[in-house]
């Protein structure tokens, strides 16, 4: 498996701390501008013409605007704190996924120490079923003919490409073209499957490490005990 745990942890940490740093920087900048504004206002009022006093309505409006911006920054900081707490809770809950086989609403699966694995379902009665595997750049690396009598099953790819060479570890996408006897294309559903190795966050969402790639926890559709059965 491609090592992603350390990188993921660093990304998670920088994501959360980065948001906090931005909030703190915005607050510091606002305070500096506000202090400068008050200094200029005080100086102008001290040196105004007593026979033609300045109109303070515009300055009052600006003071109100500064106050509103300050409140907005404070609210953002509080929301960041709440988000961090929620992510921590979600991380703790998602840690129970580690070691279990997860199925995702995605046609993208990881090829790592273990083969890339998908489940598929063909809605109808096909006469031919062809599976195509593409790499992250969209290039076709393998094309396989599946048994049309099995409209629902599991397909595992060990990385053997059409030319017989082994594909590099990474993310691969499966597509299935199922043709009926009359030539029409039948709809298919594809899910990627793999054992969860780790749980990480980018500061806003939970990601699950599966066979060398990261998949969003929001795409999780099923969890089971790791499967020991194989089907090429």
WOTANOR-V579589 format. One record per residue. RES is the residue in one letter. OMEGA is omega as a letter, one per 30 degrees, with the letter a starting at -180 (* if undefined). BURIAL is 1 if it has 16 or more other ideal C-beta (glycine too) atoms within 10 Angstrom, else 0. D_CENTER is the distance of its C-alpha to the mean C-alpha in Angstrom with 2 decimals. Layout:
BEGIN
res={RES RES}
omega={OMEGA OMEGA}
burial={BURIAL BURIAL}
d_center={D_CENTER D_CENTER}
END
This chain:
BEGIN
res={X X X X X X X X X X X X X X X X X X X X X X X X X X X X X X X X X X X X X X X X X X X X X X X X X X X X X X X X X X X X X X X X X X X X X X X X X X X X X X X X X X X X X X X X X X X X X X X X X X X X X X X X X X X X X X X X X X X X X X X X X X X X X X X X X X X X X X X X X X X X X X X X X X X X X X X X X X X X X X X X X X X X X X X X X X X X X X X X X X X X X X X X X X X X X X X X X X X X X X X X X X X X X X X X X X X X X X X X X X X X X X X X X X X X X X X X}
omega={l a l a a l a a l l l a a l a a l l l a l l l l l l l l l a l l a l l l l l l a l l a l l a a l a l l a a l a a a l l l l l l l l a a l l l l l l l l l l l l l l l l l l l l l l l a l a l l l a a l l a l a l a l a l a l a l l l l a l l a l l a l l a l l l a l l a a l a l l l l a l l a l a a a l l a l a a l l a a l l a a a l l a l l l a a l a l l a l a a l a a l a l a l l l a l l a l l a a a l a l l a l a a l l l a l l l l l a l l l a a a l l l a a l a l l a *}
burial={1 0 0 1 0 0 0 1 0 0 1 1 0 0 1 1 0 0 1 0 0 0 1 0 0 1 1 0 0 0 0 0 0 1 0 0 0 0 0 0 0 0 0 0 0 0 0 0 0 0 0 0 0 0 0 0 0 0 1 0 0 0 0 0 0 1 0 0 0 0 0 0 1 0 0 0 1 0 0 1 0 0 0 1 0 0 1 0 0 0 0 0 0 1 0 0 1 0 0 0 1 1 1 1 0 1 1 1 1 1 1 1 0 1 1 1 1 1 1 1 0 1 0 0 0 1 0 0 1 0 1 0 1 1 1 0 0 0 0 0 1 1 0 1 0 1 0 1 0 0 1 0 0 1 1 0 1 0 1 1 0 0 0 0 0 0 1 0 1 0 1 1 1 1 0 1 0 1 1 0 0 0 0 0 0 1 0 1 0 1 1 1 1 1 1 1 1 1 1 1 1 1 1 0 0 1 1 1 1 1 1 1 1 1 1 0 1 0 0 1 0 0 0 0 0 0 0 0 0 0 0 0}
d_center={19.64 18.10 17.84 14.40 15.13 16.96 14.61 11.68 14.18 15.35 12.06 11.59 15.21 15.28 12.47 14.59 17.89 17.09 16.78 19.97 21.73 21.18 22.64 25.52 26.23 26.41 28.75 30.91 31.22 32.20 34.76 36.32 36.62 38.02 40.60 41.65 42.02 44.22 46.28 46.96 47.77 50.15 51.85 52.32 53.74 56.08 57.45 57.63 60.92 62.44 64.26 61.09 58.28 54.68 52.70 50.03 48.20 45.73 45.10 44.62 41.93 40.16 40.43 38.83 35.96 35.44 35.46 32.87 30.51 31.08 30.29 27.07 25.96 27.03 25.11 21.92 22.59 23.19 20.00 18.08 20.13 19.40 15.60 16.08 18.33 16.11 13.24 16.09 17.35 14.15 13.91 17.58 17.28 14.49 16.72 19.07 16.85 17.73 20.42 19.92 19.23 16.16 16.02 13.03 13.42 12.65 15.27 13.38 14.71 15.31 18.84 19.87 22.68 22.58 22.74 19.90 20.35 19.99 21.86 23.37 25.65 28.09 29.51 33.14 35.67 34.84 37.48 35.08 31.49 29.87 26.56 25.02 22.46 20.83 19.18 16.22 18.81 20.00 23.20 24.86 25.55 27.14 28.77 30.09 32.40 31.71 34.36 34.68 36.36 33.14 30.96 28.52 27.55 25.40 25.12 24.52 24.54 25.85 25.06 28.52 28.49 31.14 33.28 33.29 31.28 28.25 24.82 22.79 19.97 16.53 14.48 16.86 16.98 19.80 21.77 24.96 27.97 30.32 33.67 36.28 39.98 40.54 37.93 35.31 31.62 30.30 26.83 24.60 21.57 19.43 17.09 15.81 17.17 17.11 17.93 15.39 16.36 14.40 11.95 10.10 8.39 7.50 9.90 8.26 6.08 7.00 6.10 9.27 11.31 13.37 16.24 14.92 11.40 7.98 6.80 4.86 8.00 8.44 9.60 12.09 15.59 17.98 18.90 22.18 24.24 23.73 25.71 28.65 29.74 29.32 29.71 29.65}
END
